[in-house]
Amino acid sequence: MKWLAGALIVVTVLLQYRLWVSPDGIREMGRLEAGVAAQRGENAVLAARNARLAAEVRDLKQGLTALEERARSELGMVAPRESFYQVVPRPSSATGEPRTRTAQR
């Protein structure tokens, strides 16, 4: 009976050693939990991006406002009976200072 108790103690010590000291023990579990937390954060960011894209697709399929906005901004389209004005700033001097008029006498 003493040999059975001794064998159980040896097995328990070996299992505890493997749990606490070996590379597959507690340290590995902590590393894996950190990896899972990082992956969950990345998944949340990607889920938010997917929701935005799905809303944009839904809006493009159903509403004409988003489609018109895209046509105007990306393709430069103008609706009928509209005038397009492009304002171009005056070029400044080589020093970067604004050009001023000088008074002539």
Backbone torsions as a table, in degrees:
resi	resn	phi	psi	omega
1	MET	NA	-32.2	179.3
2	LYS	-67.3	-35.0	180.0
3	TRP	-67.3	-32.3	177.6
4	LEU	-68.2	-43.3	177.8
5	ALA	-64.4	-41.2	177.8
6	GLY	-63.9	-41.0	179.0
7	ALA	-65.1	-40.5	178.8
8	LEU	-65.5	-38.7	177.9
9	ILE	-65.2	-43.0	179.2
10	VAL	-62.9	-44.4	179.3
11	VAL	-63.0	-42.8	179.1
12	THR	-62.3	-43.3	178.9
13	VAL	-63.7	-42.7	179.2
14	LEU	-63.6	-41.6	179.1
15	LEU	-67.5	-39.3	177.9
16	GLN	-65.6	-39.6	177.5
17	TYR	-60.2	-47.1	-178.8
18	ARG	-64.0	-35.4	-179.5
19	LEU	-70.2	-45.8	-172.0
20	TRP	-91.7	-31.8	-170.2
21	VAL	-107.8	-34.3	-173.2
22	SER	-70.1	159.3	-179.3
23	PRO	-63.7	-20.8	-179.7
24	ASP	-92.6	10.9	-173.5
25	GLY	-94.2	-133.7	-174.3
26	ILE	-62.8	-39.3	-179.7
27	ARG	-62.5	-41.6	178.7
28	GLU	-64.3	-39.0	179.2
29	MET	-64.4	-41.2	177.3
30	GLY	-63.9	-41.3	177.8
31	ARG	-63.4	-42.6	179.4
32	LEU	-66.4	-38.3	177.7
33	GLU	-64.9	-38.5	176.8
34	ALA	-65.2	-39.8	177.4
35	GLY	-64.2	-40.1	178.3
36	VAL	-65.1	-41.2	179.0
37	ALA	-64.0	-41.9	178.6
38	ALA	-64.5	-41.3	179.6
39	GLN	-66.4	-36.9	177.4
40	ARG	-65.0	-39.5	176.8
41	GLY	-63.0	-44.4	178.4
42	GLU	-64.0	-39.5	178.3
43	ASN	-63.2	-37.2	178.9
44	ALA	-65.2	-41.5	178.2
45	VAL	-63.8	-43.5	-179.5
46	LEU	-68.8	-34.7	177.7
47	ALA	-65.6	-39.7	177.1
48	ALA	-64.6	-41.1	177.9
49	ARG	-64.0	-41.9	178.3
50	ASN	-63.0	-38.7	178.9
51	ALA	-64.8	-41.1	177.8
52	ARG	-63.2	-44.0	179.7
53	LEU	-64.6	-39.8	178.7
54	ALA	-64.8	-39.4	177.9
55	ALA	-65.3	-39.5	178.8
56	GLU	-65.6	-42.4	178.2
57	VAL	-62.8	-44.7	179.7
58	ARG	-61.4	-41.9	179.6
59	ASP	-66.1	-39.7	178.9
60	LEU	-68.0	-33.4	179.4
61	LYS	-74.3	-36.5	-172.0
62	GLN	-101.0	-43.9	-172.7
63	GLY	-99.6	145.4	178.0
64	LEU	-88.9	-15.6	-177.8
65	THR	-64.2	-47.3	-179.8
66	ALA	-67.0	-37.1	178.9
67	LEU	-64.9	-42.6	178.1
68	GLU	-64.9	-41.2	179.0
69	GLU	-61.8	-43.4	177.9
70	ARG	-63.6	-42.9	-179.3
71	ALA	-62.6	-38.6	-179.6
72	ARG	-70.8	-47.1	-173.4
73	SER	-78.1	-40.7	-173.9
74	GLU	-92.9	-31.8	-176.2
75	LEU	-107.0	-8.7	178.7
76	GLY	71.1	26.4	-178.0
77	MET	-77.6	151.8	179.8
78	VAL	-127.5	138.5	179.8
79	ALA	-73.3	158.8	176.8
80	PRO	-59.8	148.0	-179.8
81	ARG	63.3	24.9	174.4
82	GLU	-115.7	150.2	176.7
83	SER	-112.7	136.5	-179.5
84	PHE	-103.9	124.7	178.0
85	TYR	-119.2	128.8	176.3
86	GLN	-111.8	122.6	-179.0
87	VAL	-98.7	120.5	-179.0
88	VAL	-109.1	124.7	179.9
89	PRO	-69.2	150.2	177.3
90	ARG	-67.3	143.9	175.8
91	PRO	-71.7	140.4	179.0
92	SER	-92.1	172.0	-179.1
93	SER	-69.7	173.9	-177.0
94	ALA	-66.5	-22.5	-178.1
95	THR	-83.7	-8.6	179.7
96	GLY	91.3	-1.2	179.0
97	GLU	-88.2	147.8	179.7
98	PRO	-66.2	148.3	-179.8
99	ARG	-77.0	136.8	178.6
100	THR	-124.6	153.3	177.5
101	ARG	-84.4	140.6	174.8
102	THR	-101.2	140.6	-179.6
103	ALA	-77.1	133.8	178.5
104	GLN	-104.7	141.9	-179.6
105	ARG	-109.0	NA	NA
